[in-house]
Amino acid sequence: MGGVDRRFRALVCAYAVSGYGNYLNLIALSLFSYRVTGTAFGVGVVMALRLSSGFVAALTAAALSARTTRLRTMVLADVAQGLAMTALALCAARTPMWLLCGAVVVMGAGNTYFTVALRSAIPAMVGQESRTRANGLLVTARSVATVLGFASAAPVIAFGGYASAFAVNAASFAVSAGALLALRPRTDGAEEPVREESGRGKDANAPRRPRPWHGVAGLPGLLLGMIMLRGVDALASSSHNVALPVVAHAAAPADPALFMTRFWVAWAVGTIAAHLVLKRAQWGSAWPERAFAIGTLTMSGSFVAAFTGLPAAGLMVAAACAGFADGWTEIVYTSRLQASPDRQRSRLFGMSATAETAGFALGTVLAAAALEALPALSVVGMFHGAAVCGALLLLLFATAGARSLSSTSGEEGDTHGTRTGTGTLPGA
């Protein structure tokens, strides 16, 4: 099977609707949490619960995938989140603390389970050869949903209160679950043959020369390095997410919302451009690791530049560059993990979700504390500096690995076995 057909595009549209509801709810739920708890500490506790439940879900996602289908996981995740939002919508006037905490736990876990299942199911839905384009469509849909969700949060809450925002989010989950049930895409595929560097199938148990970047637990070292860098990138990204509202109020006190809207719209345009470029690109062996590292370097540099006090036009250019690199890394990274055998994908995306959630949670706490004593540029620069160091390290090992593989291929011909995570895109 394969190809990004109309059925998959319909699923992407449903995913965009669900994403819109999530980003609308991200603002609404934060404000609502403050109203219920009455303190900033209470808001922090609610956010910690959501992140903690997502972290636990990431740890158990692979085990869940072994007991049920990915389609069922996604549908149940949508239904559970929709019910949680419906409960909050009905009780918005007087919401007990236990209900709010229960809802955010369901939201955190449900979002993680859905994301892991969706990402690992893409090759079965569209085929290995089309997974890069499919990932690009998902990134584009998420970017548009982000901008629309953030932009419409204020008018939706002003018009109908928090109950209306929660109801919209519940309806968005219903749309997503309904589309999945109606289209019933294939989400679990047969095992695919592992191919070596030359592209020919070979016995995976053939003798191989040990290499220093081989990983642990049967996973290639470079692949583990990508997952670790993704976690560091999430930690770095938390800094600009926390610092952006602070800078918006300082730079445009009369209209901070306009400042943030410009930033995120430009960012979204950049992510869409990344999809348009990548779906036409051609590449070779070891490209994903290098491209991911270079994209992370570019993204970190662009985000830091956005906090240097640029004029409005310069800010939008920096945000667009950051969005392009963000979309680039997302598509390359996701496509690389999807190149793994079907039995490994849920495990890999579970590990990735664990790293991303832990990195973002830790970064949010540290960045918020650092902003009390340091300017936003210093905080964002330090956090993204860590991502730059990690990206340079991955780039170094990826380059060394590619050279060693080339040398080994010349010495041994095609005698070595499975590759060490240097897959090509698409169709690795």
Residue pairs with C-beta under 8 A, 6 or more apart in sequence:
1 126
1 127
1 186
2 126
2 127
2 128
2 129
2 130
3 126
3 127
3 130
4 126
4 130
4 133
4 134
4 137
5 126
7 183
7 185
8 125
8 126
8 134
8 137
8 185
9 137
10 179
10 183
11 125
11 179
11 180
11 183
11 185
12 137
12 138
12 141
13 141
13 179
14 175
14 176
14 178
14 179
14 180
15 118
15 138
15 141
15 142
15 176
16 141
16 142
16 144
16 145
17 145
17 172
17 175
17 176
18 78
18 145
18 172
18 173
18 175
18 176
19 141
19 142
19 145
19 146
19 149
19 172
20 145
20 148
20 149
20 172
21 149
21 168
21 169
21 170
21 171
21 172
21 173
22 111
22 145
22 149
22 169
22 172
23 145
23 146
23 148
23 149
23 150
23 153
24 149
24 150
24 152
24 153
24 156
24 165
24 168
24 169
25 85
25 107
25 149
25 165
25 166
25 169
26 149
26 150
26 153
27 149
27 150
27 153
27 154
27 157
28 153
28 156
28 157
28 162
28 165
28 166
28 169
29 46
29 104
29 107
30 43
30 47
31 157
31 162
32 88
32 92
32 95
32 100
32 162
33 42
33 43
33 46
33 47
33 100
33 104
34 40
34 42
34 43
35 162
36 42
36 95
36 97
36 100
37 43
37 45
37 46
37 97
46 100
46 101
46 104
47 104
47 364
48 361
49 101
49 104
49 105
49 108
50 104
50 105
50 107
50 108
51 108
51 357
51 360
51 361
51 364
52 108
52 361
53 104
53 105
53 106
53 107
53 108
53 109
53 112
54 108
54 109
54 111
54 112
54 353
54 357
55 354
55 357
55 358
55 361
56 109
57 108
57 109
57 110
57 112
57 113
57 353
58 112
58 116
58 350
58 351
58 353
58 354
58 357
59 350
59 354
60 350
61 112
61 113
61 116
61 117
61 346
61 349
61 350
61 353
62 346
62 347
62 350
64 73
64 113
65 73
65 116
65 117
65 120
65 346
66 346
69 187
69 188
70 117
70 118
70 120
70 121
70 124
70 187
70 188
70 346
71 117
71 121
71 180
71 184
71 185
71 187
71 188
73 113
73 114
73 117
74 113
74 114
74 117
74 118
74 121
74 176
74 177
74 180
74 187
75 177
75 180
75 181
76 113
77 110
77 111
77 113
77 114
77 117
78 110
78 114
78 173
78 174
78 176
78 177
78 180
79 173
79 177
80 106
80 110
81 106
81 107
81 110
81 111
81 114
81 173
82 170
82 171
82 173
82 174
82 177
83 106
83 170
84 102
84 103
84 106
84 107
84 110
85 103
85 107
85 166
85 167
85 169
85 170
85 173
86 166
86 167
86 170
87 99
87 103
88 95
88 99
88 100
88 103
88 162
88 166
89 163
89 164
89 166
89 167
89 170
90 163
91 99
92 161
92 162
92 163
92 166
93 163
112 353
112 357
115 349
115 353
116 346
116 349
116 350
116 353
117 187
117 346
118 138
119 334
119 337
119 338
119 345
119 349
120 338
120 345
120 346
120 348
120 349
121 185
121 187
121 188
122 131
122 134
122 135
122 138
122 334
122 338
123 131
123 189
123 192
123 338
123 342
123 345
124 186
124 187
124 188
124 189
124 342
125 134
125 185
125 186
125 187
126 133
126 134
128 192
128 338
128 339
128 426
128 427
128 428
129 426
129 427
130 426
131 335
131 338
131 339
131 426
132 278
132 279
132 331
132 335
132 425
132 426
133 279
133 426
135 330
135 331
135 334
135 335
135 338
136 274
136 275
136 276
136 278
136 279
136 327
136 331
137 275
139 271
139 274
139 275
139 327
139 330
139 331
140 271
140 272
140 275
140 327
142 271
143 267
143 268
143 271
143 272
143 323
143 327
144 268
144 272
146 264
146 268
147 261
147 264
147 265
147 268
150 260
150 261
150 264
151 261
153 165
154 257
156 164
156 165
156 168
157 164
157 165
160 167
188 342
189 342
190 342
191 341
191 342
191 343
192 341
192 342
193 201
194 201
194 202
194 204
194 341
194 418
195 201
195 202
195 419
195 428
196 202
196 414
196 416
196 417
196 418
196 419
197 285
197 405
197 409
197 414
197 416
197 419
197 422
198 409
198 414
200 414
202 414
202 417
202 418
203 417
204 417
204 418
205 417
206 415
206 416
206 417
207 415
207 417
208 416
208 417
208 418
209 408
209 412
209 416
211 401
211 404
211 420
212 221
213 220
213 221
213 222
213 225
213 397
213 400
213 401
213 420
214 220
214 221
214 420
215 221
215 222
215 223
215 224
215 421
216 224
219 344
219 348
219 421
220 419
220 420
220 421
221 397
221 420
221 421
222 289
222 394
222 397
222 398
222 401
222 420
222 421
222 422
223 336
223 337
223 340
223 348
223 421
225 289
225 393
225 394
225 397
225 398
226 288
226 289
226 292
226 333
226 336
226 337
226 394
226 421
227 348
227 351
227 352
227 355
228 355
228 390
229 292
229 293
229 296
229 387
229 390
229 391
229 394
230 333
230 352
230 355
230 356
230 359
231 355
231 356
231 358
231 359
232 359
232 386
232 387
232 390
233 296
233 299
233 300
233 329
233 359
233 387
233 390
234 355
234 356
234 357
234 358
234 359
234 360
234 363
235 359
235 360
235 362
235 363
235 366
235 383
235 386
235 387
236 300
236 303
236 363
236 383
236 384
236 386
236 387
237 303
237 360
237 363
238 359
238 360
238 361
238 362
238 363
238 364
238 366
238 367
238 383
239 363
239 367
239 370
239 379
239 380
239 382
239 383
239 384
240 303
240 306
240 307
240 380
240 383
240 384
241 364
242 364
242 367
242 368
242 371
242 379
243 307
243 367
243 371
243 376
243 379
243 380
244 260
244 263
245 256
245 260
246 371
246 376
247 259
247 307
247 376
248 256
248 257
248 259
248 260
248 263
249 256
251 259
251 309
252 258
252 259
262 312
262 315
262 316
262 319
263 306
263 315
263 316
263 319
264 319
265 316
266 315
266 316
266 317
266 319
266 320
266 323
267 319
267 320
267 322
267 323
267 326
268 323
269 320
269 323
270 319
270 320
270 321
270 322
270 323
270 324
270 325
270 326
270 327
271 323
271 324
271 326
271 327
271 330
272 327
273 320
273 323
273 324
273 327
274 323
274 324
274 325
274 326
274 327
274 328
274 331
275 327
275 331
277 328
278 328
278 331
278 332
283 291
283 424
283 425
284 424
285 402
285 405
285 422
285 424
286 398
286 399
286 401
286 402
286 405
286 422
287 424
287 425
288 332
288 333
288 335
288 336
288 339
288 422
288 423
288 424
288 425
288 428
289 336
289 394
289 395
289 398
289 401
289 421
289 422
290 395
290 398
290 399
290 402
291 328
291 332
292 329
292 332
292 333
292 336
292 394
293 391
293 392
293 394
293 395
293 398
294 391
294 395
295 325
295 328
295 329
295 332
296 325
296 329
296 387
296 388
296 390
296 391
297 388
297 391
297 392
297 395
298 321
298 324
298 325
298 328
299 322
299 325
299 326
299 328
299 329
299 387
300 384
300 385
300 387
300 388
300 391
301 384
301 388
302 318
302 319
302 321
302 322
302 325
303 318
303 322
303 380
303 384
304 377
304 380
304 381
304 384
305 318
305 321
306 315
306 318
306 319
306 322
307 376
307 377
307 380
307 381
308 377
309 377
310 317
310 318
332 425
335 425
335 426
335 428
336 421
336 423
336 425
336 428
337 345
337 348
337 349
337 352
338 345
339 423
339 425
339 428
340 348
363 383
366 383
367 379
367 383
370 378
370 379
370 382
371 379
398 422
401 420
401 422
402 422
405 419
405 420
405 422
408 416
409 416
